[in-house]
Amino acid sequence: MVAWITYIGIISIISAILAALIAPRKNRSSNAWAASSFLFPPSLIVLIFLGKSKTGPYRPDDDDNKDLKDLWSD
């Protein structure tokens, strides 16, 4: 039984690492895909078959932090 848990853990870690390496090449969020592949390793197969994202991963604009920059600027 302990061996199965070890194998599942190793597969989860390898799947997360591969997803983190593949996702940026497909213009997708590497953090989100690594987390989902760690929790559910077959999601790596979905990532492999997905095409490139036309919009790219979500990245907050600099304007979102404008109030904080104004607050902390000299």
HTML snippet that shows the backbone in 3Dmol.js (N, CA, C, O; Angstrom):
<script src="https://3Dmol.org/build/3Dmol-min.js"></script>
<div id="view" style="width:600px;height:400px;position:relative"></div>
<script>
const pdb = `
ATOM      1  N   MET A   1       0.827  -1.201   0.000  1.00  0.00           N
ATOM      2  CA  MET A   1       0.000   0.000   0.000  1.00  0.00           C
ATOM      3  C   MET A   1       0.866   1.258   0.000  1.00  0.00           C
ATOM      4  O   MET A   1       0.568   2.224  -0.702  1.00  0.00           O
ATOM      5  N   VAL A   2       1.939   1.241   0.790  1.00  0.00           N
ATOM      6  CA  VAL A   2       2.813   2.402   0.853  1.00  0.00           C
ATOM      7  C   VAL A   2       3.472   2.649  -0.505  1.00  0.00           C
ATOM      8  O   VAL A   2       3.696   3.798  -0.887  1.00  0.00           O
ATOM      9  N   ALA A   3       3.778   1.588  -1.224  1.00  0.00           N
ATOM     10  CA  ALA A   3       4.405   1.733  -2.536  1.00  0.00           C
ATOM     11  C   ALA A   3       3.472   2.459  -3.498  1.00  0.00           C
ATOM     12  O   ALA A   3       3.933   3.288  -4.283  1.00  0.00           O
ATOM     13  N   TRP A   4       2.180   2.172  -3.461  1.00  0.00           N
ATOM     14  CA  TRP A   4       1.225   2.842  -4.355  1.00  0.00           C
ATOM     15  C   TRP A   4       1.157   4.331  -4.071  1.00  0.00           C
ATOM     16  O   TRP A   4       1.093   5.143  -4.994  1.00  0.00           O
ATOM     17  N   ILE A   5       1.170   4.689  -2.793  1.00  0.00           N
ATOM     18  CA  ILE A   5       1.133   6.109  -2.432  1.00  0.00           C
ATOM     19  C   ILE A   5       2.390   6.808  -2.932  1.00  0.00           C
ATOM     20  O   ILE A   5       2.328   7.941  -3.409  1.00  0.00           O
ATOM     21  N   THR A   6       3.511   6.144  -2.825  1.00  0.00           N
ATOM     22  CA  THR A   6       4.771   6.715  -3.318  1.00  0.00           C
ATOM     23  C   THR A   6       4.729   6.898  -4.827  1.00  0.00           C
ATOM     24  O   THR A   6       5.146   7.939  -5.336  1.00  0.00           O
ATOM     25  N   TYR A   7       4.234   5.906  -5.545  1.00  0.00           N
ATOM     26  CA  TYR A   7       4.140   6.010  -7.007  1.00  0.00           C
ATOM     27  C   TYR A   7       3.208   7.135  -7.425  1.00  0.00           C
ATOM     28  O   TYR A   7       3.517   7.879  -8.356  1.00  0.00           O
ATOM     29  N   ILE A   8       2.085   7.268  -6.758  1.00  0.00           N
ATOM     30  CA  ILE A   8       1.138   8.342  -7.090  1.00  0.00           C
ATOM     31  C   ILE A   8       1.768   9.702  -6.812  1.00  0.00           C
ATOM     32  O   ILE A   8       1.577  10.640  -7.586  1.00  0.00           O
ATOM     33  N   GLY A   9       2.511   9.820  -5.725  1.00  0.00           N
ATOM     34  CA  GLY A   9       3.187  11.079  -5.414  1.00  0.00           C
ATOM     35  C   GLY A   9       4.234  11.434  -6.440  1.00  0.00           C
ATOM     36  O   GLY A   9       4.333  12.591  -6.850  1.00  0.00           O
ATOM     37  N   ILE A  10       5.016  10.461  -6.862  1.00  0.00           N
ATOM     38  CA  ILE A  10       6.048  10.705  -7.882  1.00  0.00           C
ATOM     39  C   ILE A  10       5.410  11.094  -9.208  1.00  0.00           C
ATOM     40  O   ILE A  10       5.888  12.007  -9.881  1.00  0.00           O
ATOM     41  N   ILE A  11       4.346  10.419  -9.585  1.00  0.00           N
ATOM     42  CA  ILE A  11       3.644  10.749 -10.828  1.00  0.00           C
ATOM     43  C   ILE A  11       3.069  12.161 -10.754  1.00  0.00           C
ATOM     44  O   ILE A  11       3.123  12.899 -11.737  1.00  0.00           O
ATOM     45  N   SER A  12       2.523  12.543  -9.609  1.00  0.00           N
ATOM     46  CA  SER A  12       1.962  13.889  -9.445  1.00  0.00           C
ATOM     47  C   SER A  12       3.034  14.961  -9.576  1.00  0.00           C
ATOM     48  O   SER A  12       2.814  15.983 -10.225  1.00  0.00           O
ATOM     49  N   ILE A  13       4.175  14.740  -8.973  1.00  0.00           N
ATOM     50  CA  ILE A  13       5.263  15.722  -9.037  1.00  0.00           C
ATOM     51  C   ILE A  13       5.801  15.843 -10.458  1.00  0.00           C
ATOM     52  O   ILE A  13       6.025  16.953 -10.940  1.00  0.00           O
ATOM     53  N   ILE A  14       6.009  14.727 -11.127  1.00  0.00           N
ATOM     54  CA  ILE A  14       6.505  14.754 -12.509  1.00  0.00           C
ATOM     55  C   ILE A  14       5.491  15.430 -13.425  1.00  0.00           C
ATOM     56  O   ILE A  14       5.869  16.211 -14.297  1.00  0.00           O
ATOM     57  N   SER A  15       4.218  15.137 -13.235  1.00  0.00           N
ATOM     58  CA  SER A  15       3.166  15.748 -14.048  1.00  0.00           C
ATOM     59  C   SER A  15       3.140  17.267 -13.846  1.00  0.00           C
ATOM     60  O   SER A  15       2.984  18.018 -14.809  1.00  0.00           O
ATOM     61  N   ALA A  16       3.293  17.717 -12.602  1.00  0.00           N
ATOM     62  CA  ALA A  16       3.295  19.156 -12.326  1.00  0.00           C
ATOM     63  C   ALA A  16       4.498  19.846 -12.965  1.00  0.00           C
ATOM     64  O   ALA A  16       4.367  20.945 -13.505  1.00  0.00           O
ATOM     65  N   ILE A  17       5.648  19.219 -12.910  1.00  0.00           N
ATOM     66  CA  ILE A  17       6.849  19.808 -13.513  1.00  0.00           C
ATOM     67  C   ILE A  17       6.696  19.897 -15.030  1.00  0.00           C
ATOM     68  O   ILE A  17       7.020  20.922 -15.630  1.00  0.00           O
ATOM     69  N   LEU A  18       6.206  18.834 -15.644  1.00  0.00           N
ATOM     70  CA  LEU A  18       6.004  18.852 -17.097  1.00  0.00           C
ATOM     71  C   LEU A  18       4.981  19.911 -17.500  1.00  0.00           C
ATOM     72  O   LEU A  18       5.168  20.605 -18.499  1.00  0.00           O
ATOM     73  N   ALA A  19       3.912  20.038 -16.737  1.00  0.00           N
ATOM     74  CA  ALA A  19       2.890  21.047 -17.044  1.00  0.00           C
ATOM     75  C   ALA A  19       3.468  22.457 -16.920  1.00  0.00           C
ATOM     76  O   ALA A  19       3.156  23.332 -17.727  1.00  0.00           O
ATOM     77  N   ALA A  20       4.310  22.675 -15.909  1.00  0.00           N
ATOM     78  CA  ALA A  20       4.929  23.991 -15.736  1.00  0.00           C
ATOM     79  C   ALA A  20       5.865  24.328 -16.889  1.00  0.00           C
ATOM     80  O   ALA A  20       6.059  25.503 -17.200  1.00  0.00           O
ATOM     81  N   LEU A  21       6.443  23.325 -17.521  1.00  0.00           N
ATOM     82  CA  LEU A  21       7.336  23.558 -18.653  1.00  0.00           C
ATOM     83  C   LEU A  21       6.577  23.699 -19.978  1.00  0.00           C
ATOM     84  O   LEU A  21       6.998  24.448 -20.859  1.00  0.00           O
ATOM     85  N   ILE A  22       5.470  22.985 -20.114  1.00  0.00           N
ATOM     86  CA  ILE A  22       4.714  22.980 -21.374  1.00  0.00           C
ATOM     87  C   ILE A  22       3.774  24.181 -21.475  1.00  0.00           C
ATOM     88  O   ILE A  22       3.611  24.741 -22.559  1.00  0.00           O
ATOM     89  N   ALA A  23       3.156  24.583 -20.371  1.00  0.00           N
ATOM     90  CA  ALA A  23       2.129  25.628 -20.398  1.00  0.00           C
ATOM     91  C   ALA A  23       2.607  26.955 -20.995  1.00  0.00           C
ATOM     92  O   ALA A  23       1.881  27.529 -21.807  1.00  0.00           O
ATOM     93  N   PRO A  24       3.780  27.472 -20.641  1.00  0.00           N
ATOM     94  CA  PRO A  24       4.195  28.743 -21.247  1.00  0.00           C
ATOM     95  C   PRO A  24       4.379  28.667 -22.764  1.00  0.00           C
ATOM     96  O   PRO A  24       4.195  29.665 -23.460  1.00  0.00           O
ATOM     97  N   ARG A  25       4.735  27.510 -23.270  1.00  0.00           N
ATOM     98  CA  ARG A  25       4.892  27.357 -24.721  1.00  0.00           C
ATOM     99  C   ARG A  25       3.552  27.444 -25.438  1.00  0.00           C
ATOM    100  O   ARG A  25       3.494  27.721 -26.636  1.00  0.00           O
ATOM    101  N   LYS A  26       2.474  27.205 -24.693  1.00  0.00           N
ATOM    102  CA  LYS A  26       1.135  27.270 -25.268  1.00  0.00           C
ATOM    103  C   LYS A  26       0.395  28.527 -24.814  1.00  0.00           C
ATOM    104  O   LYS A  26      -0.827  28.611 -24.937  1.00  0.00           O
ATOM    105  N   ASN A  27       1.145  29.511 -24.285  1.00  0.00           N
ATOM    106  CA  ASN A  27       0.603  30.780 -23.802  1.00  0.00           C
ATOM    107  C   ASN A  27      -0.472  30.570 -22.741  1.00  0.00           C
ATOM    108  O   ASN A  27      -1.525  31.205 -22.783  1.00  0.00           O
ATOM    109  N   ARG A  28      -0.208  29.695 -21.808  1.00  0.00           N
ATOM    110  CA  ARG A  28      -1.136  29.406 -20.719  1.00  0.00           C
ATOM    111  C   ARG A  28      -0.413  29.588 -19.390  1.00  0.00           C
ATOM    112  O   ARG A  28       0.817  29.588 -19.340  1.00  0.00           O
ATOM    113  N   SER A  29      -1.168  29.740 -18.335  1.00  0.00           N
ATOM    114  CA  SER A  29      -0.610  29.978 -17.005  1.00  0.00           C
ATOM    115  C   SER A  29       0.104  28.728 -16.489  1.00  0.00           C
ATOM    116  O   SER A  29      -0.514  27.679 -16.311  1.00  0.00           O
ATOM    117  N   SER A  30       1.392  28.850 -16.256  1.00  0.00           N
ATOM    118  CA  SER A  30       2.152  27.686 -15.789  1.00  0.00           C
ATOM    119  C   SER A  30       1.783  27.320 -14.354  1.00  0.00           C
ATOM    120  O   SER A  30       1.760  26.138 -14.011  1.00  0.00           O
ATOM    121  N   ASN A  31       1.494  28.311 -13.511  1.00  0.00           N
ATOM    122  CA  ASN A  31       1.135  28.007 -12.126  1.00  0.00           C
ATOM    123  C   ASN A  31      -0.183  27.243 -12.038  1.00  0.00           C
ATOM    124  O   ASN A  31      -0.293  26.265 -11.299  1.00  0.00           O
ATOM    125  N   ALA A  32      -1.167  27.688 -12.782  1.00  0.00           N
ATOM    126  CA  ALA A  32      -2.476  27.032 -12.738  1.00  0.00           C
ATOM    127  C   ALA A  32      -2.394  25.613 -13.284  1.00  0.00           C
ATOM    128  O   ALA A  32      -2.962  24.688 -12.702  1.00  0.00           O
ATOM    129  N   TRP A  33      -1.697  25.438 -14.386  1.00  0.00           N
ATOM    130  CA  TRP A  33      -1.601  24.102 -14.971  1.00  0.00           C
ATOM    131  C   TRP A  33      -0.737  23.174 -14.126  1.00  0.00           C
ATOM    132  O   TRP A  33      -1.008  21.975 -14.061  1.00  0.00           O
ATOM    133  N   ALA A  34       0.292  23.702 -13.481  1.00  0.00           N
ATOM    134  CA  ALA A  34       1.111  22.861 -12.597  1.00  0.00           C
ATOM    135  C   ALA A  34       0.292  22.395 -11.398  1.00  0.00           C
ATOM    136  O   ALA A  34       0.372  21.234 -10.999  1.00  0.00           O
ATOM    137  N   ALA A  35      -0.489  23.297 -10.831  1.00  0.00           N
ATOM    138  CA  ALA A  35      -1.318  22.921  -9.681  1.00  0.00           C
ATOM    139  C   ALA A  35      -2.381  21.898 -10.067  1.00  0.00           C
ATOM    140  O   ALA A  35      -2.607  20.922  -9.352  1.00  0.00           O
ATOM    141  N   SER A  36      -3.031  22.132 -11.205  1.00  0.00           N
ATOM    142  CA  SER A  36      -4.074  21.193 -11.605  1.00  0.00           C
ATOM    143  C   SER A  36      -3.482  19.838 -11.997  1.00  0.00           C
ATOM    144  O   SER A  36      -4.100  18.801 -11.755  1.00  0.00           O
ATOM    145  N   SER A  37      -2.310  19.839 -12.588  1.00  0.00           N
ATOM    146  CA  SER A  37      -1.665  18.574 -12.958  1.00  0.00           C
ATOM    147  C   SER A  37      -1.140  17.838 -11.734  1.00  0.00           C
ATOM    148  O   SER A  37      -1.073  16.609 -11.731  1.00  0.00           O
ATOM    149  N   PHE A  38      -0.772  18.570 -10.708  1.00  0.00           N
ATOM    150  CA  PHE A  38      -0.340  17.920  -9.474  1.00  0.00           C
ATOM    151  C   PHE A  38      -1.523  17.236  -8.791  1.00  0.00           C
ATOM    152  O   PHE A  38      -1.407  16.111  -8.307  1.00  0.00           O
ATOM    153  N   LEU A  39      -2.660  17.927  -8.758  1.00  0.00           N
ATOM    154  CA  LEU A  39      -3.837  17.362  -8.097  1.00  0.00           C
ATOM    155  C   LEU A  39      -4.521  16.289  -8.936  1.00  0.00           C
ATOM    156  O   LEU A  39      -5.065  15.323  -8.400  1.00  0.00           O
ATOM    157  N   PHE A  40      -4.490  16.464 -10.260  1.00  0.00           N
ATOM    158  CA  PHE A  40      -5.151  15.535 -11.171  1.00  0.00           C
ATOM    159  C   PHE A  40      -4.227  15.310 -12.367  1.00  0.00           C
ATOM    160  O   PHE A  40      -4.376  15.985 -13.385  1.00  0.00           O
ATOM    161  N   PRO A  41      -3.271  14.373 -12.267  1.00  0.00           N
ATOM    162  CA  PRO A  41      -2.247  14.180 -13.293  1.00  0.00           C
ATOM    163  C   PRO A  41      -2.764  13.994 -14.727  1.00  0.00           C
ATOM    164  O   PRO A  41      -2.076  14.420 -15.655  1.00  0.00           O
ATOM    165  N   PRO A  42      -3.934  13.384 -14.964  1.00  0.00           N
ATOM    166  CA  PRO A  42      -4.384  13.275 -16.357  1.00  0.00           C
ATOM    167  C   PRO A  42      -4.689  14.623 -17.034  1.00  0.00           C
ATOM    168  O   PRO A  42      -4.854  14.676 -18.253  1.00  0.00           O
ATOM    169  N   SER A  43      -4.764  15.706 -16.253  1.00  0.00           N
ATOM    170  CA  SER A  43      -4.984  17.010 -16.885  1.00  0.00           C
ATOM    171  C   SER A  43      -3.789  17.426 -17.741  1.00  0.00           C
ATOM    172  O   SER A  43      -3.913  18.309 -18.589  1.00  0.00           O
ATOM    173  N   LEU A  44      -2.641  16.801 -17.526  1.00  0.00           N
ATOM    174  CA  LEU A  44      -1.481  17.059 -18.381  1.00  0.00           C
ATOM    175  C   LEU A  44      -1.778  16.648 -19.822  1.00  0.00           C
ATOM    176  O   LEU A  44      -1.330  17.302 -20.765  1.00  0.00           O
ATOM    177  N   ILE A  45      -2.527  15.573 -19.987  1.00  0.00           N
ATOM    178  CA  ILE A  45      -2.910  15.127 -21.338  1.00  0.00           C
ATOM    179  C   ILE A  45      -3.762  16.185 -22.017  1.00  0.00           C
ATOM    180  O   ILE A  45      -3.604  16.440 -23.211  1.00  0.00           O
ATOM    181  N   VAL A  46      -4.665  16.800 -21.264  1.00  0.00           N
ATOM    182  CA  VAL A  46      -5.502  17.867 -21.814  1.00  0.00           C
ATOM    183  C   VAL A  46      -4.623  19.028 -22.263  1.00  0.00           C
ATOM    184  O   VAL A  46      -4.819  19.566 -23.353  1.00  0.00           O
ATOM    185  N   LEU A  47      -3.665  19.414 -21.444  1.00  0.00           N
ATOM    186  CA  LEU A  47      -2.761  20.512 -21.794  1.00  0.00           C
ATOM    187  C   LEU A  47      -1.976  20.213 -23.061  1.00  0.00           C
ATOM    188  O   LEU A  47      -1.776  21.097 -23.894  1.00  0.00           O
ATOM    189  N   ILE A  48      -1.537  18.991 -23.207  1.00  0.00           N
ATOM    190  CA  ILE A  48      -0.749  18.621 -24.389  1.00  0.00           C
ATOM    191  C   ILE A  48      -1.564  18.775 -25.664  1.00  0.00           C
ATOM    192  O   ILE A  48      -1.036  19.206 -26.689  1.00  0.00           O
ATOM    193  N   PHE A  49      -2.846  18.425 -25.610  1.00  0.00           N
ATOM    194  CA  PHE A  49      -3.674  18.494 -26.805  1.00  0.00           C
ATOM    195  C   PHE A  49      -4.299  19.863 -27.057  1.00  0.00           C
ATOM    196  O   PHE A  49      -4.847  20.096 -28.135  1.00  0.00           O
ATOM    197  N   LEU A  50      -4.227  20.773 -26.088  1.00  0.00           N
ATOM    198  CA  LEU A  50      -4.750  22.115 -26.305  1.00  0.00           C
ATOM    199  C   LEU A  50      -3.851  22.885 -27.265  1.00  0.00           C
ATOM    200  O   LEU A  50      -2.636  22.684 -27.295  1.00  0.00           O
ATOM    201  N   GLY A  51      -4.458  23.757 -28.036  1.00  0.00           N
ATOM    202  CA  GLY A  51      -3.681  24.614 -28.918  1.00  0.00           C
ATOM    203  C   GLY A  51      -3.160  25.818 -28.160  1.00  0.00           C
ATOM    204  O   GLY A  51      -3.372  25.947 -26.954  1.00  0.00           O
ATOM    205  N   LYS A  52      -2.479  26.695 -28.870  1.00  0.00           N
ATOM    206  CA  LYS A  52      -1.975  27.913 -28.249  1.00  0.00           C
ATOM    207  C   LYS A  52      -3.133  28.847 -27.937  1.00  0.00           C
ATOM    208  O   LYS A  52      -4.085  28.959 -28.710  1.00  0.00           O
ATOM    209  N   SER A  53      -3.039  29.511 -26.799  1.00  0.00           N
ATOM    210  CA  SER A  53      -4.047  30.487 -26.407  1.00  0.00           C
ATOM    211  C   SER A  53      -3.830  31.759 -27.220  1.00  0.00           C
ATOM    212  O   SER A  53      -2.698  32.224 -27.358  1.00  0.00           O
ATOM    213  N   LYS A  54      -4.901  32.318 -27.751  1.00  0.00           N
ATOM    214  CA  LYS A  54      -4.783  33.540 -28.550  1.00  0.00           C
ATOM    215  C   LYS A  54      -4.614  34.765 -27.667  1.00  0.00           C
ATOM    216  O   LYS A  54      -3.981  35.740 -28.072  1.00  0.00           O
ATOM    217  N   THR A  55      -5.177  34.723 -26.456  1.00  0.00           N
ATOM    218  CA  THR A  55      -5.096  35.875 -25.570  1.00  0.00           C
ATOM    219  C   THR A  55      -3.946  35.783 -24.585  1.00  0.00           C
ATOM    220  O   THR A  55      -3.528  36.802 -24.036  1.00  0.00           O
ATOM    221  N   GLY A  56      -3.428  34.602 -24.349  1.00  0.00           N
ATOM    222  CA  GLY A  56      -2.332  34.427 -23.402  1.00  0.00           C
ATOM    223  C   GLY A  56      -2.846  34.269 -21.993  1.00  0.00           C
ATOM    224  O   GLY A  56      -4.045  34.406 -21.752  1.00  0.00           O
ATOM    225  N   PRO A  57      -1.957  33.981 -21.054  1.00  0.00           N
ATOM    226  CA  PRO A  57      -2.389  33.796 -19.668  1.00  0.00           C
ATOM    227  C   PRO A  57      -2.823  35.113 -19.053  1.00  0.00           C
ATOM    228  O   PRO A  57      -2.441  36.183 -19.528  1.00  0.00           O
ATOM    229  N   TYR A  58      -3.617  35.038 -18.004  1.00  0.00           N
ATOM    230  CA  TYR A  58      -4.064  36.245 -17.314  1.00  0.00           C
ATOM    231  C   TYR A  58      -2.893  36.900 -16.611  1.00  0.00           C
ATOM    232  O   TYR A  58      -2.179  36.267 -15.833  1.00  0.00           O
ATOM    233  N   ARG A  59      -2.710  38.160 -16.894  1.00  0.00           N
ATOM    234  CA  ARG A  59      -1.694  38.961 -16.215  1.00  0.00           C
ATOM    235  C   ARG A  59      -2.340  40.281 -15.837  1.00  0.00           C
ATOM    236  O   ARG A  59      -2.809  41.007 -16.714  1.00  0.00           O
ATOM    237  N   PRO A  60      -2.376  40.605 -14.558  1.00  0.00           N
ATOM    238  CA  PRO A  60      -3.011  41.869 -14.164  1.00  0.00           C
ATOM    239  C   PRO A  60      -2.257  43.055 -14.748  1.00  0.00           C
ATOM    240  O   PRO A  60      -1.030  43.042 -14.855  1.00  0.00           O
ATOM    241  N   ASP A  61      -2.995  44.050 -15.113  1.00  0.00           N
ATOM    242  CA  ASP A  61      -2.392  45.264 -15.659  1.00  0.00           C
ATOM    243  C   ASP A  61      -1.706  46.053 -14.557  1.00  0.00           C
ATOM    244  O   ASP A  61      -1.980  45.863 -13.372  1.00  0.00           O
ATOM    245  N   ASP A  62      -0.817  46.934 -14.966  1.00  0.00           N
ATOM    246  CA  ASP A  62      -0.153  47.792 -13.991  1.00  0.00           C
ATOM    247  C   ASP A  62      -1.130  48.788 -13.385  1.00  0.00           C
ATOM    248  O   ASP A  62      -0.902  49.290 -12.284  1.00  0.00           O
ATOM    249  N   ASP A  63      -2.208  49.075 -14.089  1.00  0.00           N
ATOM    250  CA  ASP A  63      -3.181  50.028 -13.581  1.00  0.00           C
ATOM    251  C   ASP A  63      -3.898  49.504 -12.347  1.00  0.00           C
ATOM    252  O   ASP A  63      -4.414  50.294 -11.557  1.00  0.00           O
ATOM    253  N   ASP A  64      -3.941  48.190 -12.164  1.00  0.00           N
ATOM    254  CA  ASP A  64      -4.601  47.621 -10.995  1.00  0.00           C
ATOM    255  C   ASP A  64      -3.896  48.027  -9.705  1.00  0.00           C
ATOM    256  O   ASP A  64      -4.530  48.113  -8.654  1.00  0.00           O
ATOM    257  N   ASN A  65      -2.616  48.273  -9.775  1.00  0.00           N
ATOM    258  CA  ASN A  65      -1.842  48.625  -8.589  1.00  0.00           C
ATOM    259  C   ASN A  65      -1.521  50.118  -8.531  1.00  0.00           C
ATOM    260  O   ASN A  65      -0.641  50.539  -7.780  1.00  0.00           O
ATOM    261  N   LYS A  66      -2.227  50.907  -9.318  1.00  0.00           N
ATOM    262  CA  LYS A  66      -1.939  52.337  -9.389  1.00  0.00           C
ATOM    263  C   LYS A  66      -2.127  53.008  -8.029  1.00  0.00           C
ATOM    264  O   LYS A  66      -1.310  53.840  -7.634  1.00  0.00           O
ATOM    265  N   ASP A  67      -3.198  52.654  -7.307  1.00  0.00           N
ATOM    266  CA  ASP A  67      -3.444  53.272  -6.006  1.00  0.00           C
ATOM    267  C   ASP A  67      -2.336  52.936  -5.022  1.00  0.00           C
ATOM    268  O   ASP A  67      -1.933  53.790  -4.232  1.00  0.00           O
ATOM    269  N   LEU A  68      -1.839  51.708  -5.059  1.00  0.00           N
ATOM    270  CA  LEU A  68      -0.766  51.330  -4.150  1.00  0.00           C
ATOM    271  C   LEU A  68       0.529  52.057  -4.502  1.00  0.00           C
ATOM    272  O   LEU A  68       1.284  52.449  -3.612  1.00  0.00           O
ATOM    273  N   LYS A  69       0.785  52.236  -5.787  1.00  0.00           N
ATOM    274  CA  LYS A  69       1.995  52.958  -6.198  1.00  0.00           C
ATOM    275  C   LYS A  69       1.921  54.408  -5.753  1.00  0.00           C
ATOM    276  O   LYS A  69       2.919  54.968  -5.302  1.00  0.00           O
ATOM    277  N   ASP A  70       0.735  55.030  -5.876  1.00  0.00           N
ATOM    278  CA  ASP A  70       0.574  56.413  -5.435  1.00  0.00           C
ATOM    279  C   ASP A  70       0.723  56.531  -3.923  1.00  0.00           C
ATOM    280  O   ASP A  70       1.262  57.520  -3.428  1.00  0.00           O
ATOM    281  N   LEU A  71       0.255  55.543  -3.200  1.00  0.00           N
ATOM    282  CA  LEU A  71       0.319  55.566  -1.748  1.00  0.00           C
ATOM    283  C   LEU A  71       1.759  55.474  -1.254  1.00  0.00           C
ATOM    284  O   LEU A  71       2.136  56.164  -0.306  1.00  0.00           O
ATOM    285  N   TRP A  72       2.568  54.619  -1.896  1.00  0.00           N
ATOM    286  CA  TRP A  72       3.926  54.378  -1.435  1.00  0.00           C
ATOM    287  C   TRP A  72       4.979  55.228  -2.135  1.00  0.00           C
ATOM    288  O   TRP A  72       6.156  55.161  -1.778  1.00  0.00           O
ATOM    289  N   SER A  73       4.587  56.019  -3.113  1.00  0.00           N
ATOM    290  CA  SER A  73       5.593  56.852  -3.797  1.00  0.00           C
ATOM    291  C   SER A  73       5.939  58.057  -2.932  1.00  0.00           C
ATOM    292  O   SER A  73       5.138  58.508  -2.113  1.00  0.00           O
ATOM    293  N   ASP A  74       7.144  58.563  -3.132  1.00  0.00           N
ATOM    294  CA  ASP A  74       7.605  59.708  -2.329  1.00  0.00           C
ATOM    295  C   ASP A  74       7.105  60.999  -2.881  1.00  0.00           C
ATOM    296  O   ASP A  74       7.397  62.060  -2.330  1.00  0.00           O
TER     297      ASP A  74
END
`;
const viewer = $3Dmol.createViewer("view");
viewer.addModel(pdb, "pdb");
viewer.setStyle({}, {cartoon: {color: "spectrum"}});
viewer.zoomTo();
viewer.render();
</script>
